């Protein structure tokens, strides 16, 4: 279980992105509930239809990558997007409905991909 204190700290640390992204998600072992003391803190920035390069530049200028493993959703391969969609904790959203609507198309693509591979007898995404 992820503590509220950690979630608030992440939200505070990533507040510089609030005008630039649709949402900020926690993912990985902390979101799945199987973190160990050696686990890192995985944070995903969902940029949406905004400028990914601008967010990336801000990220590079910040010192956040020394404390967090930060990913930009739109730049990730489908498998990692799927893992984030299946196991995440929403830290912040500009508008929860807009974020959910935006991520819906990726959920659909991810589910279709898994189904197609299952039909072929492949279980590489499970």
N, CA, C and O atoms as a MOPAC input file, in Angstrom:
PM7 MOZYME 1SCF
protein

 N      0.84400 1    -1.19000 1     0.00000 1
 C      0.00000 1     0.00000 1     0.00000 1
 C      0.88500 1     1.24700 1     0.00000 1
 O      1.80100 1     1.38000 1     0.81100 1
 N      0.59300 1     2.13100 1    -0.90600 1
 C      1.35300 1     3.36900 1    -1.02700 1
 C      0.76100 1     4.40000 1    -0.07400 1
 O     -0.45000 1     4.62100 1    -0.05700 1
 N      1.61600 1     5.02000 1     0.70800 1
 C      1.15300 1     5.99300 1     1.67500 1
 C      0.76800 1     7.32100 1     1.04900 1
 O      1.31000 1     7.72300 1     0.01900 1
 N     -0.18100 1     7.99600 1     1.69300 1
 C     -0.62500 1     9.30900 1     1.20500 1
 C      0.51300 1    10.31900 1     1.22800 1
 O      0.57900 1    11.21900 1     0.39000 1
 N      1.40400 1    10.15800 1     2.19500 1
 C      2.53300 1    11.08600 1     2.30700 1
 C      3.41800 1    11.01100 1     1.05400 1
 O      3.83800 1    12.03900 1     0.52400 1
 N      3.69400 1     9.79600 1     0.58900 1
 C      4.50400 1     9.63100 1    -0.61700 1
 C      3.79300 1    10.21400 1    -1.83300 1
 O      4.41200 1    10.89900 1    -2.64700 1
 N      2.49800 1     9.94500 1    -1.95900 1
 C      1.73900 1    10.46700 1    -3.10400 1
 C      1.73900 1    11.99100 1    -3.11200 1
 O      1.88600 1    12.61000 1    -4.16600 1
 N      1.57600 1    12.59100 1    -1.94600 1
 C      1.59700 1    14.06100 1    -1.84700 1
 C      2.97900 1    14.61100 1    -2.20300 1
 O      3.09100 1    15.65100 1    -2.85200 1
 N      4.03800 1    13.90200 1    -1.77200 1
 C      5.39400 1    14.34700 1    -2.08900 1
 C      5.64800 1    14.28700 1    -3.59400 1
 O      6.23600 1    15.20200 1    -4.16900 1
 N      5.19900 1    13.20000 1    -4.22600 1
 C      5.36000 1    13.07900 1    -5.68000 1
 C      4.59300 1    14.19500 1    -6.38700 1
 O      5.11200 1    14.82700 1    -7.30800 1
 N      3.35700 1    14.43300 1    -5.95300 1
 C      2.55900 1    15.50300 1    -6.56600 1
 C      3.26900 1    16.85000 1    -6.42600 1
 O      3.30200 1    17.63900 1    -7.37000 1
 N      3.82700 1    17.10500 1    -5.26500 1
 C      4.55300 1    18.36100 1    -5.03800 1
 C      5.79300 1    18.43800 1    -5.93400 1
 O      6.04700 1    19.46400 1    -6.56600 1
 N      6.55700 1    17.34900 1    -5.98200 1
 C      7.78400 1    17.33800 1    -6.77900 1
 C      7.51000 1    17.55100 1    -8.26700 1
 O      8.32200 1    18.15100 1    -8.97200 1
 N      6.36700 1    17.06000 1    -8.74200 1
 C      6.04400 1    17.14800 1   -10.16500 1
 C      5.08900 1    18.29900 1   -10.48800 1
 O      4.53600 1    18.35500 1   -11.58700 1
 N      4.89500 1    19.20700 1    -9.54700 1
 C      3.95500 1    20.31700 1    -9.75300 1
 C      4.36000 1    21.21200 1   -10.92300 1
 O      3.50900 1    21.88400 1   -11.50500 1
 N      5.63500 1    21.22900 1   -11.27300 1
 C      6.08500 1    22.04700 1   -12.40900 1
 C      5.47200 1    21.58600 1   -13.73200 1
 O      5.50500 1    22.32000 1   -14.71900 1
 N      4.91500 1    20.38200 1   -13.75700 1
 C      4.33400 1    19.84600 1   -14.98700 1
 C      2.82200 1    20.03900 1   -15.07900 1
 O      2.23000 1    19.73500 1   -16.11500 1
 N      2.19800 1    20.52800 1   -14.04100 1
 C      0.73000 1    20.56700 1   -14.00600 1
 C      0.10600 1    21.38500 1   -15.13400 1
 O     -1.01700 1    21.09300 1   -15.54600 1
 N      0.78200 1    22.36900 1   -15.62700 1
 C      0.22000 1    23.14500 1   -16.74300 1
 C      0.57600 1    22.53300 1   -18.09500 1
 O      0.14100 1    23.02600 1   -19.13600 1
 N      1.36000 1    21.46600 1   -18.08000 1
 C      1.87400 1    20.88300 1   -19.32600 1
 C      1.36400 1    19.47700 1   -19.62000 1
 O      1.52000 1    18.99700 1   -20.74300 1
 N      0.75400 1    18.79800 1   -18.63600 1
 C      0.35800 1    17.39800 1   -18.82400 1
 C     -1.10400 1    17.18000 1   -18.45700 1
 O     -1.71900 1    17.99500 1   -17.77000 1
 N     -1.64600 1    16.05900 1   -18.93400 1
 C     -3.00800 1    15.65100 1   -18.55200 1
 C     -3.01900 1    14.97900 1   -17.18900 1
 O     -3.95600 1    15.14400 1   -16.40700 1
 N     -1.95700 1    14.21200 1   -16.91400 1
 C     -1.94600 1    13.48700 1   -15.65800 1
 C     -0.57100 1    13.00000 1   -15.26400 1
 O      0.35800 1    12.94300 1   -16.06900 1
 N     -0.47500 1    12.64700 1   -13.98400 1
 C      0.74800 1    12.10500 1   -13.41100 1
 C      0.35700 1    10.80300 1   -12.72500 1
 O     -0.50700 1    10.78600 1   -11.84800 1
 N      1.00600 1     9.70700 1   -13.13500 1
 C      0.66100 1     8.38300 1   -12.62700 1
 C      1.85900 1     7.73300 1   -11.94700 1
 O      2.99900 1     7.89200 1   -12.38200 1
 N      1.58600 1     7.00600 1   -10.88500 1
 C      2.57700 1     6.14400 1   -10.25600 1
 C      2.36000 1     4.76000 1   -10.84500 1
 O      1.21800 1     4.31200 1   -10.95000 1
 N      3.42600 1     4.07600 1   -11.23000 1
 C      3.28200 1     2.73200 1   -11.77200 1
 C      4.42300 1     1.86400 1   -11.26200 1
 O      5.21800 1     2.30400 1   -10.43100 1
 N      4.50500 1     0.65600 1   -11.74800 1
 C      5.57900 1    -0.23800 1   -11.33600 1
 C      5.24800 1    -0.95900 1   -10.05000 1
 O      4.08100 1    -1.12900 1    -9.69600 1
 N      6.29100 1    -1.38200 1    -9.35400 1
 C      6.11200 1    -2.22300 1    -8.16500 1
 C      5.32500 1    -1.52400 1    -7.05700 1
 O      4.56800 1    -2.17900 1    -6.34000 1
 N      5.48500 1    -0.23100 1    -6.90700 1
 C      4.71100 1     0.47600 1    -5.87500 1
 C      3.22000 1     0.43000 1    -6.18400 1
 O      2.41000 1     0.21400 1    -5.28300 1
 N      2.85200 1     0.63000 1    -7.43600 1
 C      1.43700 1     0.60300 1    -7.82600 1
 C      0.86700 1    -0.81200 1    -7.75100 1
 O     -0.30000 1    -0.99900 1    -7.40800 1
 N      1.69700 1    -1.80900 1    -8.07200 1
 C      1.24400 1    -3.20600 1    -8.01300 1
 C      1.17400 1    -3.72600 1    -6.58500 1
 O      0.47300 1    -4.69900 1    -6.30700 1
 N      1.89900 1    -3.08100 1    -5.68400 1
 C      1.90800 1    -3.52200 1    -4.29200 1
 C      2.95700 1    -4.57100 1    -3.98600 1
 O      2.86800 1    -5.25100 1    -2.96300 1
 N      3.95700 1    -4.71800 1    -4.86000 1
 C      5.00200 1    -5.70600 1    -4.59600 1
 C      6.39400 1    -5.06700 1    -4.50900 1
 O      7.39700 1    -5.69300 1    -4.85300 1
 N      6.43900 1    -3.83000 1    -4.05200 1
 C      7.70800 1    -3.11300 1    -3.92500 1
 C      8.53500 1    -3.67300 1    -2.77700 1
 O      8.00600 1    -4.16900 1    -1.78300 1
 N      9.84300 1    -3.57900 1    -2.94500 1
 C     10.78000 1    -3.94000 1    -1.88600 1
 C     11.54900 1    -2.67700 1    -1.50900 1
 O     11.34200 1    -1.61700 1    -2.10100 1
 N     12.42100 1    -2.79200 1    -0.54100 1
 C     13.20100 1    -1.62300 1    -0.13200 1
 C     14.14500 1    -1.15700 1    -1.23900 1
 O     14.61600 1    -0.02100 1    -1.20400 1
 N     14.42700 1    -2.00600 1    -2.21100 1
 C     15.30600 1    -1.64600 1    -3.32200 1
 C     14.53900 1    -1.09800 1    -4.52700 1
 O     15.15000 1    -0.68300 1    -5.51100 1
 N     13.22300 1    -1.09400 1    -4.45500 1
 C     12.40600 1    -0.63300 1    -5.58200 1
 C     12.56800 1     0.86500 1    -5.81000 1
 O     12.72200 1     1.64800 1    -4.87300 1
 N     12.52800 1     1.23400 1    -7.08300 1
 C     12.55400 1     2.65600 1    -7.40600 1
 C     11.12400 1     3.18100 1    -7.45500 1
 O     10.16400 1     2.42200 1    -7.32100 1
 N     11.00000 1     4.47200 1    -7.64600 1
 C      9.68300 1     5.10000 1    -7.73400 1
 C      9.45600 1     5.46300 1    -9.19700 1
 O     10.10900 1     6.35400 1    -9.74000 1
 N      8.51600 1     4.75200 1    -9.82500 1
 C      8.22600 1     4.93100 1   -11.24400 1
 C      7.07200 1     5.91000 1   -11.41600 1
 O      5.98300 1     5.69900 1   -10.88200 1
 N      7.31700 1     6.97700 1   -12.16000 1
 C      6.30600 1     8.00300 1   -12.39900 1
 C      6.13900 1     8.17800 1   -13.90500 1
 O      7.11600 1     8.23700 1   -14.65100 1
 N      4.88900 1     8.25900 1   -14.33200 1
 C      4.58300 1     8.43800 1   -15.75200 1
 C      3.84200 1     9.75700 1   -15.95300 1
 O      2.84500 1    10.03500 1   -15.28800 1
 N      4.34700 1    10.55500 1   -16.87800 1
 C      3.69400 1    11.80200 1   -17.25300 1
 C      2.87800 1    11.54500 1   -18.51300 1
 O      3.42200 1    11.12400 1   -19.53400 1
 N      1.57500 1    11.79700 1   -18.44400 1
 C      0.70200 1    11.64400 1   -19.60800 1
 C      0.52500 1    13.03300 1   -20.20900 1
 O     -0.16300 1    13.88600 1   -19.64900 1
 N      1.15300 1    13.23800 1   -21.35000 1
 C      1.18300 1    14.56200 1   -21.96300 1
 C     -0.10700 1    14.85700 1   -22.72400 1
 O     -0.56000 1    16.00100 1   -22.75500 1
 N     -0.69100 1    13.84800 1   -23.32700 1
 C     -1.90300 1    14.06000 1   -24.11000 1
 C     -1.57700 1    14.68600 1   -25.44300 1
 O     -0.58600 1    14.32600 1   -26.07900 1
 N     -2.39500 1    15.61200 1   -25.86700 1
 C     -2.20400 1    16.25600 1   -27.16900 1
 C     -1.33200 1    17.50000 1   -27.06400 1
 O     -1.38000 1    18.37800 1   -27.92500 1
 N     -0.55900 1    17.56300 1   -26.03400 1
 C      0.31600 1    18.71100 1   -25.82400 1
 C      1.70300 1    18.41200 1   -26.41200 1
 O      1.89600 1    17.39200 1   -27.07300 1
 N      2.63300 1    19.28300 1   -26.17300 1
 C      3.96800 1    19.17600 1   -26.75300 1
 C      4.88100 1    18.29900 1   -25.89200 1
 O      5.32000 1    18.71100 1   -24.81800 1
 N      5.15800 1    17.09000 1   -26.37500 1
 C      6.00400 1    16.13700 1   -25.64900 1
 C      7.41000 1    16.69000 1   -25.46800 1
 O      7.99700 1    16.55000 1   -24.39500 1
 N      7.95400 1    17.31600 1   -26.50200 1
 C      9.32600 1    17.82700 1   -26.42000 1
 C      9.47500 1    18.85200 1   -25.30300 1
 O     10.48400 1    18.86000 1   -24.59700 1
 N      8.49300 1    19.70100 1   -25.14500 1
 C      8.54900 1    20.71300 1   -24.08300 1
 C      8.59800 1    20.04800 1   -22.70600 1
 O      9.38000 1    20.45200 1   -21.84500 1
 N      7.77000 1    19.03800 1   -22.50400 1
 C      7.76200 1    18.30400 1   -21.23000 1
 C      9.10300 1    17.60400 1   -21.03000 1
 O      9.66100 1    17.62000 1   -19.93300 1
 N      9.61300 1    16.99300 1   -22.08700 1
 C     10.90100 1    16.30700 1   -22.01500 1
 C     12.01300 1    17.28500 1   -21.64500 1
 O     12.86600 1    16.96600 1   -20.81700 1
 N     12.01200 1    18.46600 1   -22.24700 1
 C     13.02900 1    19.47900 1   -21.94700 1
 C     12.95700 1    19.92300 1   -20.48400 1
 O     13.98900 1    20.07000 1   -19.83000 1
 N     11.75600 1    20.13400 1   -19.97500 1
 C     11.59200 1    20.51800 1   -18.56700 1
 C     12.11700 1    19.40300 1   -17.66700 1
 O     12.78900 1    19.66000 1   -16.66800 1
 N     11.80400 1    18.17000 1   -18.03300 1
 C     12.26300 1    17.01800 1   -17.25200 1
 C     13.78700 1    16.96100 1   -17.21100 1
 O     14.37500 1    16.71900 1   -16.15700 1
 N     14.42000 1    17.18300 1   -18.35000 1
 C     15.88400 1    17.15600 1   -18.40300 1
 C     16.51100 1    18.25800 1   -17.55700 1
 O     17.57300 1    18.06300 1   -16.96500 1
 N     15.85700 1    19.41300 1   -17.49900 1
 C     16.38100 1    20.53500 1   -16.72600 1
 C     16.16600 1    20.36200 1   -15.22500 1
 O     16.85700 1    20.98700 1   -14.42000 1
 N     15.21700 1    19.52400 1   -14.85300 1
 C     14.93100 1    19.30300 1   -13.43400 1
 C     15.89300 1    18.25600 1   -12.87700 1
 O     16.64300 1    17.62700 1   -13.62300 1
 N     15.86300 1    18.08100 1   -11.57900 1
 C     16.67200 1    17.03200 1   -10.95700 1
 C     15.80700 1    15.82700 1   -10.56600 1
 O     16.22600 1    14.98700 1    -9.77000 1
 N     14.60600 1    15.75100 1   -11.12900 1
 C     13.66100 1    14.69700 1   -10.74900 1
 C     14.13800 1    13.30000 1   -11.11200 1
 O     13.80000 1    12.33100 1   -10.43300 1
 N     14.92400 1    13.19100 1   -12.18000 1
 C     15.36000 1    11.85900 1   -12.60100 1
 C     16.39200 1    11.25500 1   -11.65100 1
 O     16.69700 1    10.06700 1   -11.74800 1
 N     16.92800 1    12.05300 1   -10.74300 1
 C     17.84100 1    11.49100 1    -9.74300 1
 C     17.06800 1    10.81400 1    -8.61000 1
 O     17.61000 1     9.95800 1    -7.91000 1
 N     15.81600 1    11.19400 1    -8.43400 1
 C     14.98500 1    10.65000 1    -7.35500 1
 C     13.92900 1     9.67100 1    -7.87000 1
 O     13.51100 1     8.76900 1    -7.14500 1
 N     13.50200 1     9.84900 1    -9.11600 1
 C     12.41700 1     9.05500 1    -9.69600 1
 C     12.83800 1     8.47900 1   -11.04700 1
 O     13.70000 1     9.02700 1   -11.73500 1
 N     12.20800 1     7.35900 1   -11.40900 1
 C     12.33000 1     6.82600 1   -12.76500 1
 C     11.12000 1     7.36800 1   -13.52000 1
 O     10.00100 1     6.89000 1   -13.33400 1
 N     11.34600 1     8.36200 1   -14.36700 1
 C     10.25000 1     9.09200 1   -15.00800 1
 C     10.12100 1     8.68100 1   -16.47100 1
 O     11.10800 1     8.62000 1   -17.20400 1
 N      8.89600 1     8.40200 1   -16.87600 1
 C      8.59200 1     8.05800 1   -18.26300 1
 C      7.53000 1     9.01900 1   -18.78500 1
 O      6.68400 1     9.50600 1   -18.03500 1
 N      7.59500 1     9.28100 1   -20.08500 1
 C      6.55500 1    10.05000 1   -20.76000 1
 C      5.72800 1     9.04800 1   -21.54800 1
 O      6.24300 1     8.38400 1   -22.44800 1
 N      4.46300 1     8.93900 1   -21.21800 1
 C      3.58600 1     7.89700 1   -21.74100 1
 C      3.64600 1     7.78800 1   -23.26100 1
 O      3.76400 1     6.68800 1   -23.80100 1
 N      3.56800 1     8.90200 1   -23.93700 1
 C      3.48100 1     8.90500 1   -25.39700 1
 C      4.73400 1     8.37200 1   -26.07900 1
 O      4.67900 1     8.01300 1   -27.25600 1
 N      5.84100 1     8.31100 1   -25.38800 1
 C      7.09900 1     7.85100 1   -25.99200 1
 C      7.37100 1     6.37400 1   -25.73600 1
 O      8.38000 1     5.84400 1   -26.19900 1
 N      6.49200 1     5.70700 1   -25.01000 1
 C      6.74700 1     4.32700 1   -24.58000 1
 C      6.26200 1     3.29100 1   -25.58500 1
 O      5.33400 1     3.55000 1   -26.35100 1
 N      6.89500 1     2.10600 1   -25.58200 1
 C      6.38800 1     1.00400 1   -26.40800 1
 C      5.06400 1     0.48900 1   -25.84200 1
 O      4.75500 1     0.69700 1   -24.66800 1
 N      4.29500 1    -0.18200 1   -26.68800 1
 C      2.96000 1    -0.64400 1   -26.30500 1
 C      2.96900 1    -1.50000 1   -25.04300 1
 O      2.08900 1    -1.34300 1   -24.19600 1
 N      3.92700 1    -2.38900 1   -24.89700 1
 C      3.94400 1    -3.27600 1   -23.72900 1
 C      4.03500 1    -2.47300 1   -22.42800 1
 O      3.31200 1    -2.75600 1   -21.47200 1
 N      4.90200 1    -1.49500 1   -22.39100 1
 C      5.03700 1    -0.68600 1   -21.17700 1
 C      3.80200 1     0.18700 1   -20.96100 1
 O      3.36900 1     0.37800 1   -19.82400 1
 N      3.23400 1     0.71700 1   -22.04800 1
 C      1.97400 1     1.46200 1   -21.91300 1
 C      0.91400 1     0.56600 1   -21.28900 1
 O      0.18100 1     0.98900 1   -20.39500 1
 N      0.83600 1    -0.67900 1   -21.76600 1
 C     -0.14200 1    -1.62300 1   -21.23500 1
 C      0.05700 1    -1.90100 1   -19.76200 1
 O     -0.90800 1    -1.95000 1   -18.99900 1
 N      1.30200 1    -2.08300 1   -19.35600 1
 C      1.58900 1    -2.32000 1   -17.93700 1
 C      1.15900 1    -1.12500 1   -17.08900 1
 O      0.61900 1    -1.29000 1   -15.99500 1
 N      1.40000 1     0.06500 1   -17.60000 1
 C      1.00200 1     1.27400 1   -16.87100 1
 C     -0.51500 1     1.37200 1   -16.79700 1
 O     -1.06700 1     1.70800 1   -15.74900 1
 N     -1.19100 1     1.08000 1   -17.90600 1
 C     -2.65500 1     1.14200 1   -17.92500 1
 C     -3.27500 1     0.14300 1   -16.95700 1
 O     -4.30200 1     0.43200 1   -16.34300 1
 N     -2.66300 1    -1.02800 1   -16.81500 1
 C     -3.21900 1    -2.06900 1   -15.95400 1
 C     -2.90000 1    -1.85800 1   -14.47900 1
 O     -3.66500 1    -2.28400 1   -13.61500 1
 N     -1.78800 1    -1.21100 1   -14.18500 1
 C     -1.36100 1    -1.04600 1   -12.79000 1
 C     -0.82700 1     0.35700 1   -12.56200 1
 O      0.36400 1     0.61400 1   -12.74100 1
 N     -1.70200 1     1.25500 1   -12.17100 1
 C     -1.24900 1     2.61300 1   -11.87700 1
 C     -2.06800 1     3.20100 1   -10.74000 1
 O     -3.16700 1     2.74500 1   -10.42400 1
 N     -1.50000 1     4.21000 1   -10.15200 1
 C     -2.19400 1     5.01600 1    -9.14900 1
 C     -2.13900 1     6.45100 1    -9.65900 1
 O     -1.06300 1     6.99600 1    -9.90400 1
 N     -3.30200 1     7.04600 1    -9.81400 1
 C     -3.35400 1     8.42100 1   -10.29300 1
 C     -2.89300 1     9.34700 1    -9.17600 1
 O     -3.48300 1     9.38000 1    -8.09600 1
 N     -1.84800 1    10.08800 1    -9.44600 1
 C     -1.33100 1    11.05300 1    -8.48100 1
 C     -2.03100 1    12.38900 1    -8.66300 1
 O     -2.39500 1    13.06100 1    -7.69900 1
 N     -2.20900 1    12.75300 1    -9.92400 1
 C     -2.84400 1    14.03100 1   -10.23700 1
 C     -3.39500 1    13.97600 1   -11.65100 1
 O     -2.80500 1    13.34600 1   -12.52900 1
 N     -4.51700 1    14.63100 1   -11.87200 1
 C     -5.07900 1    14.76900 1   -13.21700 1
 C     -5.62700 1    16.17300 1   -13.38200 1
 O     -6.29400 1    16.70400 1   -12.49400 1
 N     -5.34000 1    16.75900 1   -14.51900 1
 C     -5.89600 1    18.08100 1   -14.83000 1
 C     -7.41800 1    17.98200 1   -14.83300 1
 O     -8.10900 1    18.85500 1   -14.30700 1
 N     -7.93300 1    16.90700 1   -15.43200 1
 C     -9.35900 1    16.61000 1   -15.48700 1
 C     -9.46400 1    15.08800 1   -15.58800 1
 O     -9.04100 1    14.50500 1   -16.58600 1
 N    -10.02100 1    14.44600 1   -14.57000 1
 C    -10.05100 1    12.98100 1   -14.53500 1
 C    -10.77200 1    12.38500 1   -15.73800 1
 O    -10.33400 1    11.36800 1   -16.27600 1
 N    -11.87400 1    13.00300 1   -16.17100 1
 C    -12.60200 1    12.49300 1   -17.32600 1
 C    -11.74900 1    12.60000 1   -18.58700 1
 O    -11.67900 1    11.65300 1   -19.37200 1
 N    -11.10800 1    13.73300 1   -18.78300 1
 C    -10.26800 1    13.92900 1   -19.96900 1
 C     -9.10700 1    12.93400 1   -19.99400 1
 O     -8.78100 1    12.38400 1   -21.04500 1
 N     -8.48800 1    12.70700 1   -18.84300 1
 C     -7.39400 1    11.73900 1   -18.75900 1
 C     -7.89300 1    10.33500 1   -19.08200 1
 O     -7.26600 1     9.61000 1   -19.85500 1
 N     -9.01200 1     9.95800 1   -18.49600 1
 C     -9.58400 1     8.63200 1   -18.74300 1
 C     -9.95100 1     8.45800 1   -20.21200 1
 O     -9.68100 1     7.41200 1   -20.80100 1
 N    -10.55800 1     9.46500 1   -20.79500 1
 C    -10.94900 1     9.42600 1   -22.20600 1
 C     -9.71600 1     9.29500 1   -23.10100 1
 O     -9.71500 1     8.51700 1   -24.05500 1
 N     -8.68500 1    10.04600 1   -22.79300 1
 C     -7.45100 1     9.99600 1   -23.57600 1
 C     -6.81400 1     8.60800 1   -23.50500 1
 O     -6.37200 1     8.07300 1   -24.52200 1
 N     -6.76800 1     8.02600 1   -22.30900 1
 C     -6.12800 1     6.72300 1   -22.12700 1
 C     -6.97600 1     5.57300 1   -22.65800 1
 O     -6.46000 1     4.47900 1   -22.89100 1
 N     -8.27200 1     5.81100 1   -22.85100 1
 C     -9.17300 1     4.74800 1   -23.31400 1
 C     -8.71600 1     4.14100 1   -24.64300 1
 O     -8.74700 1     2.92100 1   -24.80700 1
 N     -8.29800 1     4.97000 1   -25.58000 1
 C     -7.87900 1     4.43500 1   -26.88500 1
 C     -6.65400 1     3.53600 1   -26.74100 1
 O     -6.51900 1     2.55000 1   -27.46700 1
 N     -5.77000 1     3.86900 1   -25.81500 1
 C     -4.59300 1     3.02600 1   -25.59200 1
 C     -4.98300 1     1.71800 1   -24.89900 1
 O     -4.41400 1     0.66400 1   -25.18100 1
 N     -5.95700 1     1.79800 1   -23.99000 1
 C     -6.45800 1     0.56500 1   -23.35600 1
 C     -7.03900 1    -0.37400 1   -24.40500 1
 O     -6.80900 1    -1.58200 1   -24.36700 1
 N     -7.79100 1     0.19200 1   -25.33700 1
 C     -8.41400 1    -0.59800 1   -26.40000 1
 C     -7.34500 1    -1.25500 1   -27.27300 1
 O     -7.43800 1    -2.44600 1   -27.56700 1
 N     -6.35000 1    -0.50800 1   -27.68400 1
 C     -5.25400 1    -1.05500 1   -28.49200 1
 C     -4.54900 1    -2.17100 1   -27.73100 1
 O     -4.25200 1    -3.22300 1   -28.29800 1
 N     -4.28300 1    -1.94300 1   -26.44800 1
 C     -3.59500 1    -2.92400 1   -25.60400 1
 C     -4.41800 1    -4.20200 1   -25.47900 1
 O     -3.88100 1    -5.29900 1   -25.62800 1
 N     -5.70100 1    -4.07400 1   -25.21000 1
 C     -6.56700 1    -5.25400 1   -25.07800 1
 C     -6.68100 1    -6.00400 1   -26.40200 1
 O     -6.65800 1    -7.23400 1   -26.41600 1
 N     -6.80200 1    -5.28500 1   -27.50400 1
 C     -6.86200 1    -5.92100 1   -28.82400 1
 C     -5.57300 1    -6.68300 1   -29.12500 1
 O     -5.61500 1    -7.78500 1   -29.67300 1
 N     -4.44700 1    -6.10600 1   -28.77400 1
 C     -3.15000 1    -6.75400 1   -29.00500 1
 C     -3.04000 1    -8.04300 1   -28.19700 1
 O     -2.62000 1    -9.07400 1   -28.72200 1
 N     -3.41200 1    -7.98700 1   -26.93700 1
 C     -3.35200 1    -9.19100 1   -26.09400 1
 C     -4.28500 1   -10.27600 1   -26.62300 1
 O     -3.91400 1   -11.44900 1   -26.65400 1
 N     -5.48000 1    -9.89700 1   -27.03500 1
 C     -6.44800 1   -10.85700 1   -27.56100 1
 C     -5.92900 1   -11.51500 1   -28.84100 1
 O     -6.03100 1   -12.73100 1   -29.00200 1
 N     -5.38000 1   -10.72300 1   -29.73600 1
 C     -4.85100 1   -11.26400 1   -30.99300 1
 C     -3.72400 1   -12.26000 1   -30.73000 1
 O     -3.65400 1   -13.30400 1   -31.37800 1
 N     -2.85600 1   -11.94600 1   -29.79900 1
 C     -1.75200 1   -12.85000 1   -29.48700 1
 C     -2.24300 1   -14.12400 1   -28.80000 1
 O     -1.72000 1   -15.21100 1   -29.04800 1
 N     -3.25100 1   -13.98200 1   -27.93600 1
 C     -3.83900 1   -15.16500 1   -27.29400 1
 C     -4.42400 1   -16.10900 1   -28.33300 1
 O     -4.28400 1   -17.32700 1   -28.22600 1
 N     -5.07600 1   -15.54300 1   -29.33500 1
 C     -5.66400 1   -16.36000 1   -30.40900 1
 C     -4.59300 1   -17.12400 1   -31.17400 1
 O     -4.85300 1   -18.19800 1   -31.71700 1
 N     -3.39800 1   -16.57000 1   -31.21400 1
 C     -2.27900 1   -17.24200 1   -31.86700 1
 C     -1.57300 1   -18.21400 1   -30.92600 1
 O     -0.62000 1   -18.88800 1   -31.31800 1
 N     -2.04500 1   -18.28100 1   -29.68600 1
 C     -1.43400 1   -19.17000 1   -28.70200 1
 C     -0.22100 1   -18.58100 1   -28.01500 1
 O      0.53300 1   -19.29700 1   -27.35400 1
 N     -0.02700 1   -17.28700 1   -28.16600 1
 C      1.11600 1   -16.61200 1   -27.55000 1
 C      0.67100 1   -15.88100 1   -26.29000 1
 O     -0.39000 1   -15.25700 1   -26.26400 1
 N      1.48200 1   -15.96200 1   -25.25800 1
 C      1.15500 1   -15.29100 1   -24.00000 1
 C      2.30900 1   -14.38700 1   -23.57600 1
 O      2.68200 1   -14.35100 1   -22.40300 1
 N      2.86200 1   -13.66900 1   -24.52700 1
 C      4.05300 1   -12.88000 1   -24.22200 1
 C      3.76700 1   -11.62700 1   -23.40800 1
 O      4.68600 1   -11.05600 1   -22.81900 1
 N      2.52300 1   -11.19000 1   -23.36200 1
 C      2.19000 1    -9.98600 1   -22.60700 1
 C      1.54400 1   -10.30300 1   -21.27400 1
 O      0.95900 1    -9.41400 1   -20.65500 1
 N      1.62900 1   -11.51200 1   -20.82400 1
 C      0.96200 1   -11.87200 1   -19.56500 1
 C      1.95200 1   -12.28700 1   -18.52400 1
 O      1.56600 1   -12.62400 1   -17.40500 1

